[in-house]
Amino acid sequence: MAQPVELVLIGAGQRGEHAYAPYALDHPNEARFVAVAEPDPLRRERFAKQHNIPPERRFAHWNELFAKGQIAQGALICTQDRLHEEPAIKAMETGYDLLLEKPMAPTLEGCVRIVQASERTGRRLQVCHVMRYSHFYNQLHQILESGRLGDIITIDHRENVGYWHMAHSFVRGHWRNSIESSPMILAKCCHDLDLLYWNLGRRCLRLSSFGALRHFRSEQVGPEIPERCTDNCPIEKECPFSAIAIYLDCLPFRAPDDPRPLPKDFDQTNPPPWIVTPITDDWSYAGRLKAIQTGPYGRCVYRSDNDVVDHQVIAMEFAGGTSVSFAMHGHSQEDYRSMRYDGTRGTLRARSGDTQEMTIYDHRSGRVEQIPIERTRGGHGGGDEGAIRAFIHTLSGQEQPLTNGRASLESHLMAFAAETARLQGRVVSMEDFRAQAEQIAQARA
């Protein structure tokens, strides 16, 4: 029997510990973690105990890990966005093949430098564009590749971000401020832009974009509204973005006709873990209450330091003449993506989220076909597990990589170009933008 692929983890937070690492525990014959670098001692020790990592391979900083040389085949980098670039480059220079959480980096030159490092060192670079590895999007991709729709003429793609998700991640959370993290069109939508590039198999030629931060601003409320939802806010009972409603009562995650009060001793079985983990390590009612009374996730959404957009649209022209309209907004009743592909032989309409649907309309016969969707468990419709499995199987020689760093860079380039177009009010030539990005990265190197 082949030995399991050995891995190291940099960043034992939500994505590292909960999205990817469980695969090694569930498939010990395929992979095992032999070291962890995590500044938070609680998270570091918890992860180390879960994976039986000895004390001498538990590090507070990634540079301590890489100072040991290459001690495994693959590395996972799951730190916050602004802590990707340097450890990613150092990991590949040390000899590691790399699974890198998206976005690659919050700056254009940082993304290009990471890809250049992969090409320079010859190390594999797989970016966690996990949608490619979900069953739903694989089905969609296979239908498009089959030619059933003919030549794709136009695409309409929407990223509908739930109102509570918007408040959690992009108003109160890690991705609220473009200076501290990255533009929302990159942080949230590089998945979508990667899907468009993958499905069409062609590059974007030019694009324009519009959008702004319209709602989550201080002028939306009067001076009587306090800094925190727990400070006797007069509109808390009616505010859909209330931290009490989201983190204590968990209203967005319950049936709307369920009148029962939530028991105060409930645990992680009610809200999704990814929304609780960032606010506190104590998931009890008392722990979550303390977190919103003292931490950033209890701030009023109109009193935060957020500056990222809450709605944005992009108009794109791809090689071959296909036109694409893309819309992202943070005011949806639920988290889901909706899309429409119109081709010369048929139309495909689809929706992914808690409800998954896919329908093909054939132009010649008039036939309407509902495509059966296999329900898969796990984050991102099984894409999280699919991404780590593909990385491990690539390292062990069981399969060929689905994508590479250069391909993943395209979605990031489109996102940065869209932000440039939005801020400067112009149409961006992607050919010129790519060339400028390479020049900037080379100059910095």
C-alpha positions, 0 to 999 in steps of 0.5 A: 500500500502506498504511504499517505501524502504528508502535508503541513498546514499554515493557518488553522482557522475556519478553512484550514481546520474545518474545511480541508483538514478533516479529509486527512482524518477521514482518509488516513491512508491517503494523507496526514498532517505532520506540522502546523503553523498557527499564531493562536495557541489555542487553535494551534494546540487543538489542531495538533492534538486532532492530527497527532502532531508532535510538539517539535512540529507545532509552530507559531509562525510559518517562517519557523516551519520553513526554516526546518526545510522541506519536511512534507510533500504538500503545504496548505496555506489558509491564512487571511488574505494579506498573509498569503503572498510571502508564505506561498512563495516561500513554501514553493521555494522550499520545495512544497507543492501548494494548495492555496486558499482564495484569493491568492493575494489581495493585490494584483502584483502579489497574485502575479508574483505567486504564479511566477514563483510556481512557474520558476520553481516548478512547484504545483499551485492549486488555488481553492476555487472549490466550485470546480470540484463540486458535483453541481458545477461539474455537471454544468461544465460537462453539459456545456462541453458536450455542445448540447447548447451549441455555440454560447452566445450570452451568459447571465450570472448572479451571485446572490449573497444572503443579507446575513452573510453580507453583514457577517463577512463584508460589513462586520467581518474579515472582508469588510475593508478593502485596505485590510483585506481585498475588494469584495468582487475579488474576495467573494466572486473570484469563484464566479469569475473562475467558473466563467473562464473555465466554462467558456474556455476562453479569456475575457477581452474587455470589461466595464463595471459599476457598483457602490456601497449604498446601504451599510453607511452611517447616514442610514440611521440617526444619532440615537443608534448605538455602536453595538446591537447589545447597547439597548438599540431602539431598532434592534428588534426590527433590524434584519442585521441584528447581531443578536438575531444572527448569532444568539437567536440564529434566526436566518438558520431556522424555519420562519414559522418556528416560534420556539425560543432557542435554548440558551445551552445550544451548541454548534448544531444550530448555526453553521460552524463557519459563521460561529468560528470567527467570532469565538471559540466558545460556542455556548450562548454565554460565549457568543453573547460575550463575543458580540458584546466585546468583539467586532461581530457585535457592531452595528452594521451602520457603525462599522469601518466597512468600505466594500461595495454591497452591489456590483455589476460587470459587463464582459466580452470574451474571445469569440464574441460571447457577452457576459453579464455578472451581478453580485449583491448582498441583499438576497433572502438566501445565499445562492447563485443563478445563471443562464447560458443561451446558445445557438441550440438551446438555453440552460438555466440553473440555480445552486445553493440550498436549492439546486436546479438545472433545466435545458430548453432545446430550441429545435424540439421544444423539449424541456429537460430537468437535469437531476442533481445529485445532492452532496454534503459538505462545504460548497456543495462538496467542493471543499472536500473535492479540492483537497482530495484532488490536491492529494490525488495529484501529489500521489499521482492518481489524477492529473490536476484540474487547473493550475496557477496561471489559469486561476490567475485569470479570475483574479485579473478579471476581478482587479480589472473590474475594480479598476473599471468601477473606480475609474469609470472606463472600459478595461482592455484585458490584454493591456491589463495582463501585460501591466500586471506582469510588468508591475510584478517583475518590477517589484521582484 
